[in-house]
């Protein structure tokens, strides 16, 4: 009986450690790039938005806005709150523009995300 209890305890501790180790770790990042809708960033392979009006129209139709970094990485703005919420409202003022966004960065399975703590339009670029 004690052997079964010990084996069960060990299995539970192993599972807990694996779950803890699989959590995504964040790191502070600063991203420079364009705010555009995710569909255009992926399906059209754009380097920058077609226009501000186009980015706004797509966002208002429900396409999530993303930040296309200068190195081509697409950052999905996310919330780290539970329940989570979309970030389009926060990014709408910057749709179709260059920005500098800073916050907590995450990467998992080839995807990149940012919990935006600060976002500013880049002037003169």
C-alpha positions as CSV (number, residue, x, y, z in Angstrom):
1,X,0.0,0.0,0.0
2,X,2.8,2.4,0.9
3,X,4.5,1.7,-2.4
4,X,1.4,2.6,-4.4
5,X,1.0,5.8,-2.4
6,X,4.7,6.7,-3.0
7,X,4.4,5.9,-6.8
8,X,1.2,8.0,-7.1
9,X,2.9,10.9,-5.2
10,X,5.9,10.7,-7.5
11,X,3.7,10.7,-10.6
12,X,1.8,13.8,-9.3
13,X,4.9,15.7,-8.6
14,X,6.3,14.8,-12.0
15,X,3.2,16.0,-13.8
16,X,3.2,19.3,-11.7
17,X,6.9,19.9,-12.6
18,X,6.2,19.3,-16.3
19,X,3.3,21.7,-16.3
20,X,5.3,24.3,-14.6
21,X,8.2,23.9,-17.0
22,X,6.0,24.2,-20.0
23,X,4.6,27.6,-19.1
24,X,5.7,30.3,-21.5
25,X,8.3,32.7,-20.0
26,X,8.1,36.4,-20.8
27,X,11.0,38.8,-21.4
28,X,10.9,42.5,-21.8
29,X,11.0,43.6,-25.4
30,X,10.7,46.7,-27.6
31,X,9.3,46.2,-31.1
32,X,9.6,48.7,-34.0
33,X,7.2,48.2,-36.9
34,X,3.9,48.6,-38.6
35,X,0.4,48.1,-37.2
36,X,-1.7,46.2,-39.8
37,X,-4.3,43.6,-39.9
38,X,-3.2,40.0,-39.5
39,X,-4.8,38.7,-42.7
40,X,-2.8,41.1,-44.9
41,X,0.4,40.5,-42.9
42,X,0.1,36.8,-43.6
43,X,-1.8,36.2,-46.8
44,X,-0.4,39.2,-48.8
45,X,3.1,39.1,-47.4
46,X,3.1,42.9,-47.0
47,X,6.1,44.8,-45.6
48,X,3.8,47.6,-44.5
49,X,0.1,48.4,-44.6
50,X,-1.6,49.2,-48.0
51,X,-3.1,52.3,-46.3
52,X,-4.4,53.4,-42.9
53,X,-8.0,53.2,-44.2
54,X,-7.5,49.6,-45.3
55,X,-6.0,48.6,-41.9
56,X,-8.9,50.3,-40.1
57,X,-11.5,48.7,-42.4
58,X,-10.1,45.2,-41.8
59,X,-9.8,45.8,-38.0
60,X,-13.4,47.0,-37.8
61,X,-14.5,44.0,-39.7
62,X,-12.9,41.8,-37.1
63,X,-9.4,41.0,-38.3
64,X,-7.0,41.2,-35.4
65,X,-4.4,43.9,-35.6
66,X,-0.7,42.9,-35.3
67,X,2.7,44.5,-35.3
68,X,4.9,43.6,-38.2
69,X,8.4,44.2,-36.9
70,X,11.2,45.5,-39.1
71,X,12.8,42.0,-39.2
72,X,9.5,40.5,-40.5
73,X,8.4,39.0,-37.2
74,X,4.7,39.3,-36.6
75,X,3.8,40.1,-33.0
76,X,0.3,39.3,-31.8
77,X,-0.8,41.9,-29.2
78,X,-2.3,39.9,-26.3
79,X,-3.7,40.4,-22.8
80,X,-2.2,38.6,-19.9
81,X,-5.4,38.9,-17.9
82,X,-7.9,36.1,-17.4
83,X,-10.3,36.2,-19.1
84,X,-8.3,37.5,-21.9
85,X,-9.6,40.2,-24.3
86,X,-8.8,41.4,-27.8
87,X,-6.4,44.2,-28.3
88,X,-7.8,45.9,-31.4
89,X,-9.4,48.8,-29.5
90,X,-5.9,49.6,-28.1
91,X,-4.2,49.4,-31.5
92,X,-6.9,51.1,-33.6
93,X,-5.4,54.6,-33.1
94,X,-2.1,53.3,-34.6
95,X,-3.6,51.3,-37.5
96,X,-1.5,51.7,-40.7
97,X,1.2,53.5,-38.8
98,X,4.7,52.8,-37.6
99,X,5.0,52.3,-33.8
100,X,7.4,51.4,-31.1
101,X,5.7,49.0,-28.6
102,X,7.3,47.8,-25.4
103,X,6.1,45.2,-23.0
104,X,6.4,41.5,-22.2
105,X,7.3,39.3,-25.1
106,X,6.4,35.6,-25.5
107,X,7.4,33.1,-28.1
108,X,5.9,29.6,-28.6
109,X,5.9,27.2,-31.5
110,X,7.1,29.9,-34.0
111,X,4.4,32.5,-32.9
112,X,5.4,35.7,-31.2
113,X,3.2,37.8,-28.9
114,X,3.5,41.0,-26.9
115,X,1.6,42.2,-23.8
116,X,1.8,45.9,-24.8
117,X,2.7,48.1,-21.8
118,X,3.5,51.2,-23.9
119,X,2.9,52.0,-27.5
120,X,3.9,55.2,-29.3
121,X,3.7,56.3,-32.9
122,X,7.0,56.8,-34.6
123,X,7.3,60.3,-36.0
124,X,9.0,61.1,-39.3
125,X,9.4,57.5,-40.6
